[in-house]
Amino acid sequence: MINIGLLVVFACFIQKIYANQPVTVTTKYGDVLGYQTDVARVFYGIPFAQPPINSSRWQPPAPVQKWSPNVINATVPAPACPQPECKLPPILCPARTSEDCLYLNVFTPIKTNSTPLPVMIFITGGNFQFLDASAPIYESERFVNTTNTVLVFIQYRLGILGFLATGTGPNDIKGNYGILDQRLAIAWVKANIGVFGGDPDEITLFGQSAGGQSTALHYVSSDMQTFFKRAIIQSAPITIPFRTYLEYVTPSVLLAEQLHCAVGDIACFRRASYQDIILAQTVINNMLTSLKLLLFFEPWVPVIDNNVVQGQLLDLVKNTSFPLKELIIGTLTEEAVFFVYEGWTKPVTPATYGEVILATFLEDALKVIEHFPPDSISDLRPLLSRIATEWVFACSTRVFARKAASYSYVFGYPLDFDGWGNETFCNGHVCHGGELPFVFESAWVNFTDAGRRVSESIATYFTNFATSQDPNEPMRVATPWPRMSSGNEKYMYFKDPLEVRENYLKDDCDFWDKIGYGKSFFNIHK
């Protein structure tokens, strides 16, 4: 989703820089030159695919070729994949972009002894069209040092260049290139992480927001099961639907108009510069391309091609033909606050609230208003935020979790330093993406003592899970995290102090279950 881990401004984020020492790792492709700090080894911008440029645009990624005797300089971040102008705080915006963007970053502890370490591969969020793998919130030197884990961040094609789908013909743009990039990156890690000290048989796949949707997709895909052992899904807006090819017709027509191409002239699309494509994407982002209004918030999603993507996530998790792997899944308490307050910069009146609910739910609107009656005459944005948090994130996640989860969590601790910048509506709230600096311990110097306890706790539970499939072992934890089971929907509530609770949002989620998720939030009912 569009802030996607994104809106946390860490004004004091830059930590003390120590004299870095060069460090070289030899892969089967050639040498990689990274650097070593006082706590970790860092390798930025390792290529896992050939550049998807020229005739390789809108093609499945091709594996990287040997670069020896050349040496990859992995001391600076690679460019981000092309994306619209970043309107976020500069510290979160990519410094540069390029179509040549299929790279990954590796963080390891300094000492990687003879016993291979557990590996965690993180798929970043960003609405499937923003950000990159090298944002400061992902600076994980402390994380790998304190948890003795190897951590990898991967980049993938975004937006139109990663997800546009025009059809299945021989000359068509078939879509899902961003997902195929992720698959190739995961395969590269499994084949090569051993030389970085990682155990290729102990890979945990995890991701947040659009990265959480991606992780969920890999989790329920039969041909990905050999590449990872367990998964963690963070803040996935599971209710947002993937598109069909038919639902990509309107965006394709709009793209043709913006590029001054004839409708269906794929060759014209291919001749356009990526800069012109991104300008067109920026314009189309402000247009309504589907009656499923949630696609306005995430317009460039995977396409159901019955190959890479077999269906919607909730349908897939209910109908797998293979045993599901161990899973941690959860959401934040106020996921939608940012989106609602960004969308409505002025207070929402009861009249506007009624219009929004009616336009959204049509024949179910009265049921929704009865369940969520206006609770203010001055501003109903808090109520809209609650509805969207439950519908788009928490309650559809509960459906997924009931089928698949081993452990469930809710994150309820707001940033405890001045981290949201101009997004003051998130101050004191647990906005989407707000858990990321705690997970990766990347704003450690800014946290209060309570924040450090929360950060240390979630990092320990997650890496314990990556090590043993049990968040309670091997590192000692003060509060045991119980497994989720039928009739026992206990979850870890991340706050200070930690709590184990049960039946999160039960009454409201029972209501949304009756409304149903299959037709999707903001969909026209039939």
N, C-alpha and C positions, 0 to 999 in steps of 0.2 A: 504494500500500500504506500501511498505517496509520502510520507515522511520517513517511513520505514527505517527506523533506527536512526533516524536522520536528524531529528530536530534537537538533538542535545548539543548545546553550545558549550564547549569546554574552554572557557577563556583562559584558564590557568592550566590547560591540559598538557602543555609541553613540559616534560619532566627533565630533570638534570641530565645533560648529555655527557656521557663518559667517553674517554678516549677509546674508540673502537679499534679492534684488531682484525685484520683480514683472516678469513677462514675459507678453505676450499674443500668442496665435496666432489668426488668423482662419480658421475653417473654413467650409464651405458651409452649416453649420447655425447658425453664430454664433461669437462669440468665446469663447476658453478662456483663463482666467487661471491661469498657473502661477507658478513662481518659478525664479530663477537663483542657483546657488551659485557658489563660486569655480571650479568645474570642470565644471558641467553645468546643463542646464535640466531641470526636473522638472514633470510634469503628472500629478497623481493624480486618479482618479475621473472620467474622461471617459465619458459614457454612449454606448453603441453600440446600445442597444435600448430600447424602452419597458419600463417596469417590469412584470415578469411576476406581477402581483398580481390579486386578485379574479377576474374571469372569464378573465384571461390566465394564471392558474395552470394548469400542465400543458397549455400550448399552445405551439406553435412561437413563437420570439421574433419580435416585430415590430420593424422598423427604427426607430431613433430619429427623432423629428421635429425640425424646426428649433426652436431655442430663442431665436434672435434676436428682439427686441433684448436679451433677458436675456444675462448672461455666466455661463458655467460657472465656478464657483470650484474650480479644480483644484489647490489648495494643500494639501489634506488628504486622506488616504485615504478612499475610499468604504467603506460597511459591507460585511462579508463576507456571502456567502450563508448562509442558515440551516444550522446543523450542530449535532451533539451537543456537550455540554459538553467544552471543551478540557481535557485532562488533561496537557498538555505544559507545559514551562516558560512562564511568563507572557509572556516576550519573543516567543514564537512564536505565541501565541494571539491571534485577532482581538479587537480592542477592542470591536467591536459587530457585530451581524448584522441583516439585514433581507431580506425577500423582494425589495425593490427593490435589486438587487445586481449588475446587468449593466453593469459598468464596466471600463475598462482604464486602465493607467498607461503613460506614455511618458517615457523618458529620452533626452536628446540631448546631444551635445557643445555647448559654448557657441557655438563658431563653426561654422556650417553654411554653407559657401561655396556658390558657384553650382553645383558638382557634387553631385548628390544622393548621399546616403550609403547604404550597404547597411543593410537592415532585418532585425532578428531578432525574431520573435514567440515568446514563451515561454509554454507551457501548464503551469501549476503542477500538482504532484502533491498527494496527500492522500487516497488510498484511494477516490477519487470521492465523498468525503463530508466532508472536513476541509480547513481552512486557507483561505488567500486569496492575492491577488496582491500584497499590501502588507506581507508579513512582512519583518523586517529582513534576512534572508538575501538578499532581492531588491533591496536598496538598491544601485543600480548606477551611481552618479555617477562613481566612479573608472573603472569598466569602459568606459563610453561615451567618457570623456575620453581614456583611453589607447589605445583601439582605433578611435576615430573611427567609431562605429557608432550607429545609432538602435535602441533596445531597447524592446520593448513587452511588458507582462505583461497577460494577460486573465483575467477571472473568468467562471465559468459555474455554472449551478445544480448543486447537489450532492445526493447521497443520494436519499431518496424524492422530493423535489421535482424532482430533475433526471433520475432514471433509473427510477423505478417504471413498470412496464408491465402493464396489466391485459388488453390485447387489442387487436384492430383494428376493433372496431365503432364506430359513429358517436359513441357516448357514452363510449367507453373512453379510458383513459390510455394513449397509444400508446408512450411511452418515448422515450429518446434526446434529451431536451430539453437536457441538458447538452452533448451533442455538437453539437446545432443552435445552441446559444449560441456555442460555439467557432467554428463555421462563419461565423456572422454577424459575430463580432468580427474574424475574419481578413479577411472581405470589407470590413468598415469600414476596417481598416488599409490594405488595398490601395487603396481609393478615396480615402483622406484623408491618408495619411502624407506626401505630398508637401509639404504646408504646414508640416510639422515638420522638413523637410530630408531626408526619406528618399526612397529610390528605390523606387517601387511595383513595378518590374520586377526588383528584386533582394531578394526576401524569402526568408529562411531560417526555416523552421518548426522549433521544437525544444521538447522537454518532457522531464520527468523523472518516473519512476514511473507513476502514473495518467496524468500528462501525457505520459509516453513512450508509453504504450498509445494515448492519444488521437492523438499525432503519427503513430504507426504506422498507425492507422486512416485518418487523412487521407491519408497517404502512399500507401495502396493503394486509395483511393476515386477513381473516374474523374471524378466531378463536382467534385473539389477541385483538379485538376491545374493549372488556370489561375491559382490564387491564391497559389502559392509556387513557388520555383525549386529548392530543395534542402531537406534535412532533417537533423536530428540527433536521435537517439533515445537517451535516457539511462536506464539502469536500469529498463527496462520489464519487468514480470513477465509475459512473453508466455505463459507456460504457464497462467496463470489464464484460465479460459474466460469468454466472454460468455454471458449466459443466453439461453434461448429464451423465448417467451411462456409455454409450459407450465411452465418452471422459475421463473417469477414468480408462479405461482398460490399457492404456500405463503406467500411474503412478503405477498401481497395479502390472503390470509385472515387472517394474523396482524395486519396493519394494521387490518382491519375490527374484529377483536376489541379491539384497543387503543383504537380511536376510538369503540367502542360503536355501530358501524354494522352493518347487515346485509351479509352477503357479497355482493359485486357492486353495492352501493349507491354508485356513484361520486359521485352528488350529495351524499351524506353526507360523503365524503372532501373534496369541494370546500368544504363549509361549515365544516370544521374550521379552527381557527387554525393558522398555521404553527408556533406554539409547541407546540401539542398534537401536531402531526405529528412534530416533532423529538423530543418525549418518547417517542412511540411508536417512532420509529426507534431511539432509545437502547435500549429494551427488546428490540426485534427483533434488534438487533446481537448480543445475547448468546444468541440461539437458533440452532439448526441448521436452516437453511432449504433445504438441498440435500444429497444424498448426495455431491456434489462438494465435499469439505470445504474446498478452497481458497476457495470462495465464502464461507466463514465469515470469512476475512480481508479479502475485498473483496466485500461482499454486494450492493452497488448498482452494478452494472456495466451497460454498454450491452446492449441487447437485439437479437438478430438479427431484424430486421424485414424483411429482403430489400429494403430501400429505402435507409435511411441506413447500416445495417450489414448487409452481405451474407453474413457468415460469420465464422469464427474467423480470427485474424490469420495464422496459419501456412498456412491454406488459401488465404486471399486473396492473400498475397504470391507463392504458387506459381502462381496462375492469373489474373494480371492480363492485360488485353487491350491495355495501353498500355505504352510504355517507362517503366521505373522511373527516377526522378530520382537525382541524386547524393546519397549518404547517408553520414553518420558514425553509427556505432552502437557502444555498449559498455556495460559493467557494472562494478561494484565487486568487489573481491576477497572481501568478507565481507558481502554484501548481507543475509543472513538472520540475522546475529548478534542484531540487536535483536529481531526477531520471536520467535526461539526463546527468548531469555533473558527476554523479557517474558511469553511463554506459560508457561514453566517457571521459576518463581522459585527452585526448589530443584534440586539436582543430579538428573540423570536416570540411573537405575541401568540395568545391562544388561537386567534384566527389563522395565523400562518401555520401554527402547529397542526391544526385540523386539516389545512390544505395539504401539508406535506404527508400526513398519515393517509389521507384519502387518495392522493396521487400514487402513493407507494403501495398500498394494500388493497385498493379497490373494494371488492365485496367483503374483504376481511377487515376493513378500516374500523367499523364500529366495534368489532371484537377487540381490536388493539386499543382504541380509545377507552373502552370500558375497563380494560386491564391496566392501562396506563393513562388515567385521566389527567388533564392539566393540573399541575400542582403549584402554579404561579400565574399571576396576571402580568408580570413584568418581563420575565425571560424564561423560555422553556428550552433553551439550549442544553441545560443539564439533563433534562428528561430525554431529549433526543439523543444525547450522548449515551445515556444508559440503554436506551432501546438498541442503538446501533452496536454498542459494545456486546450486548447479549446476543443479538441476532446474527451479526456478521462474524463474531469471534467465539464467545464463550459457549453458547448453547450448541452450535454446530460442532464445535470441538468436543463437547460432551458426547455427541452421537458417535463421532470418530473414536473417542477414547473408550466408550463402552464396548466397542468391537475389538480394539487393538491395544489399549494402553496397559502397561504394567504399573506405571507410576504417574500420578497427576499432580499438577501444581497450579497455584495462583500467585502471581507476584503483586504485592500490594505496598511496596515501599517507594515513595517518590524520591527524585533526586534531592539530596540534602545539601546541595550547594547551588550557587547561582549559575545554573547550567543551561537554561532555556533561552537566554538572550531576549530577543524581541517577542518571542512566543510566550508572553507573560501568563496567558491563560493556562499554561501547563505548570506554572509554579505551584507546588504543593499537591499536584495531581500525578497520577501514575500513567502518563501518556505513552502511547505506542512507541516502542523502541527504548523506553526509559530504563529497561533492565540491562541493556547491552554493556554499558560501562561497568556494571556490577559483575556480570558474567565473566568478562575478560579482565577484570581488575585493572582496567585501562585508565581510570581516573582516580587511582588510589591516593595520590597526594592531595586530592580535593575532597575526599570523603571525610565525614565526621567519624567518630569512633563507632557510632551505630551503623553508619553506612559501610564501614570496613567489616563489621561483623556480618552484615547481610551479604556483602560481596564474597567474603571468604567462605560463607556457608554455601551459596549457590555454586561457586566454583568447585568446592569440595564434593558436593553431591553429584554434580555433573561428571566430574572426572573420576570419581569412584565408580559411577555407572559405566564409564568408558573403559575402566580397568577390569571390573568384575561382574558387570551387569546388575550390580546391587549398589544403589546410591549410599548405602550405609557402610560399605566396606571397600577397600582396606583401611582408608584413613578414618580415624575415630570421629564420630559425630555425636553431639550432645542430644539431639532429638531424632530418634529413628523415623524414617520415612516409610510408612506402611504401603504395601502393594494395594492397588485398586482391584476390586473384584465385584462380581455381581452381588448386589445387596450390601456392599461395603465401599461406598464411594468416598473414601477418605482421600484427602489431598494435603500436600505441604503448602502452607501459607507463608510466603517469604515476606517477612517484616522483621522488626526488632522489638521483642524477641520472636523467634520462630514459633509457629503453632501448627499442629495437625488439626484440621477441621474436616467436616464431612458435608456432603450434599450441597455443593456450591450452587447457588441460584436455583435451587430445586423447583420452587413454584413457578418462577418465571420461565425456566427452561422447559418445564412440562407444558406451559402455555405455548411456547414457540414450537415445540415438537408437534402440537396439535395443528398449529397453523401450517407447518410443514416447510421443509427446506428444498425439496426437489425442484420447485419452480423458481426458487431464488428470490432473495430480497430485491425489491423494486422491479419485480417481473410482472408482466401482464398475465393475469390468471386466465386460464381457458376453462 
